[in-house]
Amino acid sequence: MPQCRYAQCLKLRNPQKLFARCCSGCGVALQSPYAPERPERIFCEGCYVKSPVV
C-alpha cells in the first residue's frame, strides 16, 4: 500500500531540530528551525503581520 511505503520513508528522515530564538521585532521567545548563529531575522506571527512587504 502507498501509505505504508510513505510511512517507512518518513521513518528514515532526520527529525527536525528546533532552536530557542527571540523575535527580531519584539523580543518574545519562540522556537525556530534556524540555528542562533545563522543570519536570518526571526519574527513572531504578530511582528510578521505588521512588517511591510519588501
C-alpha distance matrix in Angstrom:
0.0 3.8 5.5 5.5 6.7 8.9 10.2 11.1 12.9 14.7 16.1 17.7 19.6 23.2 24.0 26.2 29.8 32.1 35.8 38.7 40.5 43.2 43.2 45.5 47.0 47.9 47.0 44.7 42.3 38.6 35.6 34.3 32.0 35.2 37.3 41.0 42.4 40.6 42.8 40.7 42.3 40.1 40.8 40.0 38.8 42.3 43.9 41.1 41.8 45.5 45.4 46.6 44.3 45.1
3.8 0.0 3.8 5.5 5.2 6.1 8.6 9.9 10.6 12.4 14.5 15.8 17.2 20.8 21.7 23.6 27.3 29.5 33.2 36.1 37.7 40.3 40.2 42.3 43.9 44.9 44.1 41.9 39.7 35.9 32.9 31.4 29.0 32.1 34.4 38.0 39.4 37.4 39.5 37.3 38.9 36.9 37.6 37.0 35.7 39.3 40.7 37.9 38.5 42.3 42.0 43.1 40.7 41.4
5.5 3.8 0.0 3.8 5.5 5.1 6.1 8.6 9.9 10.6 12.5 14.7 15.8 19.2 19.5 21.3 25.0 27.0 30.7 33.5 35.3 37.8 37.8 40.2 41.7 42.5 41.6 39.2 36.9 33.2 30.2 29.1 26.9 30.2 32.5 36.0 37.7 35.9 38.1 35.8 37.2 34.9 35.5 34.6 33.4 36.9 38.5 35.9 36.6 40.3 40.3 41.6 39.5 40.4
5.5 5.5 3.8 0.0 3.8 5.4 5.1 6.2 8.7 10.0 10.8 13.0 15.0 18.3 18.9 21.3 24.8 27.2 31.0 33.8 35.9 38.7 39.1 41.5 43.2 43.9 42.8 40.4 37.8 34.2 31.0 29.9 27.6 30.9 32.8 36.4 38.0 36.5 38.9 36.9 38.5 36.2 37.1 36.2 35.4 39.0 40.5 38.0 38.9 42.6 42.5 44.0 41.9 42.7
6.7 5.2 5.5 3.8 0.0 3.8 5.5 5.1 6.3 8.7 10.1 11.1 13.2 16.8 18.1 20.5 24.1 26.7 30.4 33.5 35.4 38.3 38.6 40.7 42.7 43.7 42.5 40.4 37.8 34.1 30.8 29.3 26.6 29.6 31.5 35.2 36.5 34.8 37.2 35.3 37.3 35.3 36.5 36.0 35.3 39.0 40.2 37.5 38.6 42.3 41.8 43.1 40.9 41.3
8.9 6.1 5.1 5.4 3.8 0.0 3.8 5.4 5.1 6.3 8.8 10.2 11.2 14.7 15.6 17.6 21.3 23.6 27.3 30.4 32.1 34.9 35.1 37.2 39.0 40.0 39.0 36.9 34.4 30.7 27.4 25.9 23.3 26.4 28.5 32.2 33.6 31.8 34.1 32.0 33.8 31.8 32.8 32.3 31.5 35.2 36.4 33.7 34.8 38.5 38.0 39.4 37.2 37.7
10.2 8.6 6.1 5.1 5.5 3.8 0.0 3.8 5.5 5.1 6.5 9.1 10.4 13.5 13.9 16.2 19.7 22.1 25.9 28.8 30.9 33.8 34.3 36.7 38.5 39.2 37.9 35.6 32.9 29.3 26.0 24.9 22.6 25.9 27.7 31.3 32.9 31.5 34.1 32.1 33.7 31.4 32.5 31.7 31.1 34.8 36.1 33.7 35.0 38.6 38.3 40.0 38.1 38.8
11.1 9.9 8.6 6.2 5.1 5.4 3.8 0.0 3.8 5.4 5.2 6.8 9.4 12.7 13.9 16.8 20.1 23.0 26.6 29.8 32.0 35.1 35.9 38.1 40.3 41.1 39.5 37.4 34.5 31.0 27.5 26.2 23.5 26.5 28.0 31.7 33.0 31.8 34.5 32.9 34.9 32.9 34.3 33.8 33.5 37.3 38.3 35.9 37.5 41.0 40.5 42.1 40.2 40.6
12.9 10.6 9.9 8.7 6.3 5.1 5.5 3.8 0.0 3.8 5.4 5.4 7.0 10.7 12.4 14.9 18.4 21.4 24.9 28.2 30.1 33.2 33.8 35.8 38.1 39.1 37.7 35.8 33.1 29.5 25.9 24.2 21.2 24.0 25.6 29.4 30.5 29.0 31.6 30.0 32.1 30.4 32.0 31.9 31.6 35.4 36.2 33.6 35.3 38.7 38.0 39.4 37.3 37.5
14.7 12.4 10.6 10.0 8.7 6.3 5.1 5.4 3.8 0.0 3.8 5.4 5.4 8.6 9.4 11.7 15.3 18.0 21.6 24.8 26.8 29.9 30.6 32.7 34.9 35.8 34.3 32.3 29.5 25.9 22.4 20.9 18.2 21.3 23.0 26.6 28.1 26.7 29.3 27.6 29.4 27.4 28.9 28.5 28.4 32.2 33.0 30.6 32.3 35.8 35.2 36.9 35.0 35.4
16.1 14.5 12.5 10.8 10.1 8.8 6.5 5.2 5.4 3.8 0.0 3.8 5.6 8.0 8.9 12.2 15.2 18.3 21.8 25.0 27.4 30.7 31.8 34.1 36.4 37.1 35.3 33.2 30.1 26.7 23.1 22.0 19.2 22.3 23.4 27.0 28.4 27.5 30.5 29.1 31.0 29.0 30.6 30.2 30.3 34.1 35.0 32.9 34.7 38.1 37.5 39.5 37.8 38.1
17.7 15.8 14.7 13.0 11.1 10.2 9.1 6.8 5.4 5.4 3.8 0.0 3.8 6.6 9.1 12.3 15.2 18.6 21.8 25.3 27.6 31.0 32.1 34.1 36.7 37.6 35.7 34.0 30.9 27.6 23.8 22.2 19.0 21.6 22.6 26.3 27.2 26.2 29.3 28.2 30.5 28.9 30.9 30.9 31.4 35.1 35.6 33.4 35.5 38.7 37.8 39.5 37.7 37.7
19.6 17.2 15.8 15.0 13.2 11.2 10.4 9.4 7.0 5.4 5.6 3.8 0.0 3.8 6.4 8.9 12.1 15.4 18.6 22.1 24.1 27.5 28.5 30.3 33.0 34.0 32.2 30.6 27.7 24.2 20.5 18.6 15.4 17.9 19.1 22.9 23.8 22.7 25.6 24.4 26.7 25.1 27.2 27.4 27.9 31.7 32.0 29.7 32.0 35.1 34.1 35.8 34.1 34.0
23.2 20.8 19.2 18.3 16.8 14.7 13.5 12.7 10.7 8.6 8.0 6.6 3.8 0.0 3.8 6.4 8.9 12.5 15.4 19.1 21.2 24.7 26.1 28.0 30.8 31.7 29.6 28.2 25.0 21.8 18.0 16.2 13.0 15.4 16.0 19.7 20.7 19.9 23.1 22.3 24.5 23.0 25.3 25.6 26.6 30.2 30.4 28.4 31.0 33.8 32.8 34.8 33.3 33.1
24.0 21.7 19.5 18.9 18.1 15.6 13.9 13.9 12.4 9.4 8.9 9.1 6.4 3.8 0.0 3.8 6.3 9.6 13.0 16.3 18.7 22.2 23.6 25.9 28.5 29.1 26.9 25.2 21.9 18.7 15.0 13.8 11.0 14.0 14.8 18.2 19.9 19.4 22.5 21.3 23.1 21.0 23.0 22.9 23.9 27.5 27.9 26.2 28.7 31.6 30.9 33.2 32.0 32.1
26.2 23.6 21.3 21.3 20.5 17.6 16.2 16.8 14.9 11.7 12.2 12.3 8.9 6.4 3.8 0.0 3.8 6.5 10.0 13.4 15.4 18.7 20.0 22.1 24.8 25.5 23.5 21.8 18.8 15.5 11.7 10.1 7.3 10.4 11.7 15.1 17.1 16.2 19.2 17.7 19.3 17.3 19.3 19.3 20.4 24.0 24.2 22.6 25.2 28.0 27.1 29.5 28.4 28.6
29.8 27.3 25.0 24.8 24.1 21.3 19.7 20.1 18.4 15.3 15.2 15.2 12.1 8.9 6.3 3.8 0.0 3.8 6.7 10.2 12.6 16.1 18.0 20.2 23.0 23.5 21.1 19.6 16.3 13.4 9.6 8.4 6.1 8.8 9.1 12.2 14.4 14.3 17.4 16.4 17.8 15.8 18.0 18.2 19.9 23.3 23.3 22.1 25.0 27.4 26.6 29.2 28.6 28.6
32.1 29.5 27.0 27.2 26.7 23.6 22.1 23.0 21.4 18.0 18.3 18.6 15.4 12.5 9.6 6.5 3.8 0.0 3.8 6.8 9.2 12.6 14.4 16.9 19.6 19.8 17.4 15.8 12.5 9.6 5.8 5.2 4.7 7.4 8.0 10.4 13.3 13.3 16.0 14.6 15.3 12.9 14.8 14.7 16.7 19.9 19.9 19.1 22.0 24.3 23.6 26.5 26.2 26.5
35.8 33.2 30.7 31.0 30.4 27.3 25.9 26.6 24.9 21.6 21.8 21.8 18.6 15.4 13.0 10.0 6.7 3.8 0.0 3.8 6.1 9.9 12.3 14.6 17.6 17.7 14.9 13.8 10.4 8.3 5.4 5.3 6.0 6.7 5.9 7.2 10.5 11.2 13.9 13.1 13.5 11.4 13.7 14.0 16.7 19.5 19.0 18.6 21.9 23.6 22.8 25.8 25.9 26.0
38.7 36.1 33.5 33.8 33.5 30.4 28.8 29.8 28.2 24.8 25.0 25.3 22.1 19.1 16.3 13.4 10.2 6.8 3.8 0.0 3.8 7.1 10.2 12.8 15.5 15.0 11.8 10.6 7.0 6.0 4.7 6.6 8.9 9.2 8.3 7.8 11.6 12.7 14.8 13.8 13.3 10.9 12.6 12.4 15.6 17.8 17.3 17.7 20.9 22.2 21.8 25.1 25.7 26.1
40.5 37.7 35.3 35.9 35.4 32.1 30.9 32.0 30.1 26.8 27.4 27.6 24.1 21.2 18.7 15.4 12.6 9.2 6.1 3.8 0.0 3.8 6.8 9.0 11.9 11.8 8.8 8.5 5.9 5.4 5.7 6.5 9.4 8.5 8.1 6.6 10.3 11.0 12.2 11.1 9.9 7.7 9.5 10.1 13.6 15.5 14.4 15.0 18.4 19.3 18.5 21.8 22.7 22.9
43.2 40.3 37.8 38.7 38.3 34.9 33.8 35.1 33.2 29.9 30.7 31.0 27.5 24.7 22.2 18.7 16.1 12.6 9.9 7.1 3.8 0.0 3.8 6.3 8.7 8.1 5.1 5.4 4.5 5.8 8.0 9.1 12.4 11.3 11.4 9.2 12.4 12.9 13.1 11.7 9.4 7.2 7.8 8.4 12.1 13.1 11.8 13.1 16.4 16.7 16.2 19.6 21.1 21.5
43.2 40.2 37.8 39.1 38.6 35.1 34.3 35.9 33.8 30.6 31.8 32.1 28.5 26.1 23.6 20.0 18.0 14.4 12.3 10.2 6.8 3.8 0.0 3.8 5.4 5.7 4.5 5.3 6.4 6.9 9.5 9.9 13.3 12.2 13.2 11.4 14.3 13.8 13.1 11.0 7.8 5.4 4.6 5.5 9.3 9.9 8.1 9.5 12.8 13.0 12.4 15.9 17.6 18.3
45.5 42.3 40.2 41.5 40.7 37.2 36.7 38.1 35.8 32.7 34.1 34.1 30.3 28.0 25.9 22.1 20.2 16.9 14.6 12.8 9.0 6.3 3.8 0.0 3.8 6.1 5.9 8.4 9.9 10.6 12.6 12.2 15.0 13.1 14.0 11.7 13.7 13.0 11.3 9.5 5.9 5.5 5.5 8.1 11.4 11.5 8.5 9.8 13.2 12.6 11.2 14.3 16.0 16.2
47.0 43.9 41.7 43.2 42.7 39.0 38.5 40.3 38.1 34.9 36.4 36.7 33.0 30.8 28.5 24.8 23.0 19.6 17.6 15.5 11.9 8.7 5.4 3.8 0.0 3.8 6.0 8.3 11.1 12.0 14.7 14.8 17.8 16.3 17.6 15.5 17.5 16.7 14.8 12.7 8.9 8.2 6.2 7.8 10.3 9.2 6.0 8.5 11.2 9.8 9.0 12.4 14.8 15.6
47.9 44.9 42.5 43.9 43.7 40.0 39.2 41.1 39.1 35.8 37.1 37.6 34.0 31.7 29.1 25.5 23.5 19.8 17.7 15.0 11.8 8.1 5.7 6.1 3.8 0.0 3.8 5.7 9.2 11.1 14.4 15.5 18.9 17.9 18.8 16.5 19.0 18.8 17.4 15.5 11.8 10.4 8.2 8.1 10.7 9.2 7.2 10.5 12.7 11.3 11.7 15.3 18.0 19.2
47.0 44.1 41.6 42.8 42.5 39.0 37.9 39.5 37.7 34.3 35.3 35.7 32.2 29.6 26.9 23.5 21.1 17.4 14.9 11.8 8.8 5.1 4.5 5.9 6.0 3.8 0.0 3.8 6.4 9.0 12.2 13.6 17.1 15.9 16.2 13.7 16.5 16.8 16.0 14.6 11.4 9.7 8.7 8.7 12.2 11.6 10.0 12.7 15.3 14.6 14.7 18.2 20.5 21.3
44.7 41.9 39.2 40.4 40.4 36.9 35.6 37.4 35.8 32.3 33.2 34.0 30.6 28.2 25.2 21.8 19.6 15.8 13.8 10.6 8.5 5.4 5.3 8.4 8.3 5.7 3.8 0.0 3.8 6.5 10.2 12.4 16.1 15.9 16.4 14.5 17.8 18.1 17.9 16.1 13.1 10.4 8.9 7.4 10.5 10.4 10.1 12.6 14.9 14.9 15.6 19.4 21.4 22.7
42.3 39.7 36.9 37.8 37.8 34.4 32.9 34.5 33.1 29.5 30.1 30.9 27.7 25.0 21.9 18.8 16.3 12.5 10.4 7.0 5.9 4.5 6.4 9.9 11.1 9.2 6.4 3.8 0.0 3.8 7.2 9.9 13.6 13.7 13.9 12.4 16.0 16.6 17.2 15.6 13.3 10.4 9.9 8.5 11.8 12.7 12.6 14.4 17.0 17.7 18.1 21.8 23.3 24.4
38.6 35.9 33.2 34.2 34.1 30.7 29.3 31.0 29.5 25.9 26.7 27.6 24.2 21.8 18.7 15.5 13.4 9.6 8.3 6.0 5.4 5.8 6.9 10.6 12.0 11.1 9.0 6.5 3.8 0.0 3.8 6.7 10.4 11.2 12.2 11.7 15.4 15.4 16.4 14.2 12.4 9.0 8.7 7.2 10.1 12.1 12.4 13.1 15.8 17.3 17.5 21.1 22.1 23.2
35.6 32.9 30.2 31.0 30.8 27.4 26.0 27.5 25.9 22.4 23.1 23.8 20.5 18.0 15.0 11.7 9.6 5.8 5.4 4.7 5.7 8.0 9.5 12.6 14.7 14.4 12.2 10.2 7.2 3.8 0.0 3.8 7.1 8.7 9.8 10.4 14.1 13.9 15.6 13.5 12.8 9.5 10.3 9.5 11.9 14.7 14.9 14.7 17.6 19.5 19.4 22.6 23.0 23.8
34.3 31.4 29.1 29.9 29.3 25.9 24.9 26.2 24.2 20.9 22.0 22.2 18.6 16.2 13.8 10.1 8.4 5.2 5.3 6.6 6.5 9.1 9.9 12.2 14.8 15.5 13.6 12.4 9.9 6.7 3.8 0.0 3.8 5.3 7.5 9.0 12.1 11.2 12.9 10.6 10.7 7.8 9.6 10.0 12.2 15.3 14.9 14.0 17.1 19.2 18.4 21.3 21.2 21.6
32.0 29.0 26.9 27.6 26.6 23.3 22.6 23.5 21.2 18.2 19.2 19.0 15.4 13.0 11.0 7.3 6.1 4.7 6.0 8.9 9.4 12.4 13.3 15.0 17.8 18.9 17.1 16.1 13.6 10.4 7.1 3.8 0.0 3.8 6.5 9.4 11.7 10.4 12.8 10.9 12.1 10.1 12.5 13.3 15.1 18.5 18.0 16.5 19.6 21.9 20.7 23.2 22.5 22.5
35.2 32.1 30.2 30.9 29.6 26.4 25.9 26.5 24.0 21.3 22.3 21.6 17.9 15.4 14.0 10.4 8.8 7.4 6.7 9.2 8.5 11.3 12.2 13.1 16.3 17.9 15.9 15.9 13.7 11.2 8.7 5.3 3.8 0.0 3.8 6.5 8.3 6.6 9.0 7.6 9.4 8.4 11.7 13.5 15.8 18.8 17.5 16.1 19.6 21.4 19.6 22.0 21.4 20.9
37.3 34.4 32.5 32.8 31.5 28.5 27.7 28.0 25.6 23.0 23.4 22.6 19.1 16.0 14.8 11.7 9.1 8.0 5.9 8.3 8.1 11.4 13.2 14.0 17.6 18.8 16.2 16.4 13.9 12.2 9.8 7.5 6.5 3.8 0.0 3.8 5.5 5.6 9.0 9.1 10.9 10.5 13.9 15.7 18.6 21.2 19.7 18.9 22.6 23.9 22.2 24.6 24.4 23.6
41.0 38.0 36.0 36.4 35.2 32.2 31.3 31.7 29.4 26.6 27.0 26.3 22.9 19.7 18.2 15.1 12.2 10.4 7.2 7.8 6.6 9.2 11.4 11.7 15.5 16.5 13.7 14.5 12.4 11.7 10.4 9.0 9.4 6.5 3.8 0.0 3.8 5.5 8.0 8.8 9.8 9.7 13.1 15.1 18.4 20.5 18.7 18.5 22.2 23.0 21.3 23.9 24.2 23.4
42.4 39.4 37.7 38.0 36.5 33.6 32.9 33.0 30.5 28.1 28.4 27.2 23.8 20.7 19.9 17.1 14.4 13.3 10.5 11.6 10.3 12.4 14.3 13.7 17.5 19.0 16.5 17.8 16.0 15.4 14.1 12.1 11.7 8.3 5.5 3.8 0.0 3.8 6.6 8.9 10.8 12.0 15.6 18.1 21.3 23.3 21.1 20.7 24.5 25.1 22.9 25.0 25.1 23.7
40.6 37.4 35.9 36.5 34.8 31.8 31.5 31.8 29.0 26.7 27.5 26.2 22.7 19.9 19.4 16.2 14.3 13.3 11.2 12.7 11.0 12.9 13.8 13.0 16.7 18.8 16.8 18.1 16.6 15.4 13.9 11.2 10.4 6.6 5.6 5.5 3.8 0.0 3.8 5.8 8.6 10.2 14.0 16.9 19.7 21.9 19.6 18.6 22.3 23.1 20.6 22.5 22.1 20.6
42.8 39.5 38.1 38.9 37.2 34.1 34.1 34.5 31.6 29.3 30.5 29.3 25.6 23.1 22.5 19.2 17.4 16.0 13.9 14.8 12.2 13.1 13.1 11.3 14.8 17.4 16.0 17.9 17.2 16.4 15.6 12.9 12.8 9.0 9.0 8.0 6.6 3.8 0.0 3.8 6.5 9.3 12.9 16.3 19.0 20.7 17.9 17.0 20.7 21.0 18.2 19.6 19.4 17.6
40.7 37.3 35.8 36.9 35.3 32.0 32.1 32.9 30.0 27.6 29.1 28.2 24.4 22.3 21.3 17.7 16.4 14.6 13.1 13.8 11.1 11.7 11.0 9.5 12.7 15.5 14.6 16.1 15.6 14.2 13.5 10.6 10.9 7.6 9.1 8.8 8.9 5.8 3.8 0.0 3.8 6.3 9.7 13.2 15.5 17.5 14.8 13.5 17.1 17.8 15.1 16.7 16.3 15.0
42.3 38.9 37.2 38.5 37.3 33.8 33.7 34.9 32.1 29.4 31.0 30.5 26.7 24.5 23.1 19.3 17.8 15.3 13.5 13.3 9.9 9.4 7.8 5.9 8.9 11.8 11.4 13.1 13.3 12.4 12.8 10.7 12.1 9.4 10.9 9.8 10.8 8.6 6.5 3.8 0.0 3.8 6.7 10.3 12.9 14.3 11.4 10.6 14.4 14.6 12.1 14.3 14.6 13.8
40.1 36.9 34.9 36.2 35.3 31.8 31.4 32.9 30.4 27.4 29.0 28.9 25.1 23.0 21.0 17.3 15.8 12.9 11.4 10.9 7.7 7.2 5.4 5.5 8.2 10.4 9.7 10.4 10.4 9.0 9.5 7.8 10.1 8.4 10.5 9.7 12.0 10.2 9.3 6.3 3.8 0.0 3.8 7.0 9.8 11.7 9.5 8.8 12.6 13.5 11.8 14.6 15.1 15.2
40.8 37.6 35.5 37.1 36.5 32.8 32.5 34.3 32.0 28.9 30.6 30.9 27.2 25.3 23.0 19.3 18.0 14.8 13.7 12.6 9.5 7.8 4.6 5.5 6.2 8.2 8.7 8.9 9.9 8.7 10.3 9.6 12.5 11.7 13.9 13.1 15.6 14.0 12.9 9.7 6.7 3.8 0.0 3.8 6.4 7.9 5.8 5.6 9.2 10.1 9.2 12.6 13.6 14.6
40.0 37.0 34.6 36.2 36.0 32.3 31.7 33.8 31.9 28.5 30.2 30.9 27.4 25.6 22.9 19.3 18.2 14.7 14.0 12.4 10.1 8.4 5.5 8.1 7.8 8.1 8.7 7.4 8.5 7.2 9.5 10.0 13.3 13.5 15.7 15.1 18.1 16.9 16.3 13.2 10.3 7.0 3.8 0.0 3.8 5.6 5.5 6.1 8.7 10.1 10.6 14.2 15.5 17.2
38.8 35.7 33.4 35.4 35.3 31.5 31.1 33.5 31.6 28.4 30.3 31.4 27.9 26.6 23.9 20.4 19.9 16.7 16.7 15.6 13.6 12.1 9.3 11.4 10.3 10.7 12.2 10.5 11.8 10.1 11.9 12.2 15.1 15.8 18.6 18.4 21.3 19.7 19.0 15.5 12.9 9.8 6.4 3.8 0.0 3.8 5.6 5.1 6.2 8.7 10.0 13.3 14.3 16.6
42.3 39.3 36.9 39.0 39.0 35.2 34.8 37.3 35.4 32.2 34.1 35.1 31.7 30.2 27.5 24.0 23.3 19.9 19.5 17.8 15.5 13.1 9.9 11.5 9.2 9.2 11.6 10.4 12.7 12.1 14.7 15.3 18.5 18.8 21.2 20.5 23.3 21.9 20.7 17.5 14.3 11.7 7.9 5.6 3.8 0.0 3.8 5.4 5.3 6.4 8.8 12.3 14.1 16.8
43.9 40.7 38.5 40.5 40.2 36.4 36.1 38.3 36.2 33.0 35.0 35.6 32.0 30.4 27.9 24.2 23.3 19.9 19.0 17.3 14.4 11.8 8.1 8.5 6.0 7.2 10.0 10.1 12.6 12.4 14.9 14.9 18.0 17.5 19.7 18.7 21.1 19.6 17.9 14.8 11.4 9.5 5.8 5.5 5.6 3.8 0.0 3.8 5.5 5.1 6.0 9.8 12.0 14.2
41.1 37.9 35.9 38.0 37.5 33.7 33.7 35.9 33.6 30.6 32.9 33.4 29.7 28.4 26.2 22.6 22.1 19.1 18.6 17.7 15.0 13.1 9.5 9.8 8.5 10.5 12.7 12.6 14.4 13.1 14.7 14.0 16.5 16.1 18.9 18.5 20.7 18.6 17.0 13.5 10.6 8.8 5.6 6.1 5.1 5.4 3.8 0.0 3.8 5.5 5.2 8.5 9.6 11.8
41.8 38.5 36.6 38.9 38.6 34.8 35.0 37.5 35.3 32.3 34.7 35.5 32.0 31.0 28.7 25.2 25.0 22.0 21.9 20.9 18.4 16.4 12.8 13.2 11.2 12.7 15.3 14.9 17.0 15.8 17.6 17.1 19.6 19.6 22.6 22.2 24.5 22.3 20.7 17.1 14.4 12.6 9.2 8.7 6.2 5.3 5.5 3.8 0.0 3.8 5.6 8.1 9.4 12.5
45.5 42.3 40.3 42.6 42.3 38.5 38.6 41.0 38.7 35.8 38.1 38.7 35.1 33.8 31.6 28.0 27.4 24.3 23.6 22.2 19.3 16.7 13.0 12.6 9.8 11.3 14.6 14.9 17.7 17.3 19.5 19.2 21.9 21.4 23.9 23.0 25.1 23.1 21.0 17.8 14.6 13.5 10.1 10.1 8.7 6.4 5.1 5.5 3.8 0.0 3.8 6.5 9.2 12.2
45.4 42.0 40.3 42.5 41.8 38.0 38.3 40.5 38.0 35.2 37.5 37.8 34.1 32.8 30.9 27.1 26.6 23.6 22.8 21.8 18.5 16.2 12.4 11.2 9.0 11.7 14.7 15.6 18.1 17.5 19.4 18.4 20.7 19.6 22.2 21.3 22.9 20.6 18.2 15.1 12.1 11.8 9.2 10.6 10.0 8.8 6.0 5.2 5.6 3.8 0.0 3.8 6.5 8.8
46.6 43.1 41.6 44.0 43.1 39.4 40.0 42.1 39.4 36.9 39.5 39.5 35.8 34.8 33.2 29.5 29.2 26.5 25.8 25.1 21.8 19.6 15.9 14.3 12.4 15.3 18.2 19.4 21.8 21.1 22.6 21.3 23.2 22.0 24.6 23.9 25.0 22.5 19.6 16.7 14.3 14.6 12.6 14.2 13.3 12.3 9.8 8.5 8.1 6.5 3.8 0.0 3.8 6.2
44.3 40.7 39.5 41.9 40.9 37.2 38.1 40.2 37.3 35.0 37.8 37.7 34.1 33.3 32.0 28.4 28.6 26.2 25.9 25.7 22.7 21.1 17.6 16.0 14.8 18.0 20.5 21.4 23.3 22.1 23.0 21.2 22.5 21.4 24.4 24.2 25.1 22.1 19.4 16.3 14.6 15.1 13.6 15.5 14.3 14.1 12.0 9.6 9.4 9.2 6.5 3.8 0.0 3.8
45.1 41.4 40.4 42.7 41.3 37.7 38.8 40.6 37.5 35.4 38.1 37.7 34.0 33.1 32.1 28.6 28.6 26.5 26.0 26.1 22.9 21.5 18.3 16.2 15.6 19.2 21.3 22.7 24.4 23.2 23.8 21.6 22.5 20.9 23.6 23.4 23.7 20.6 17.6 15.0 13.8 15.2 14.6 17.2 16.6 16.8 14.2 11.8 12.5 12.2 8.8 6.2 3.8 0.0
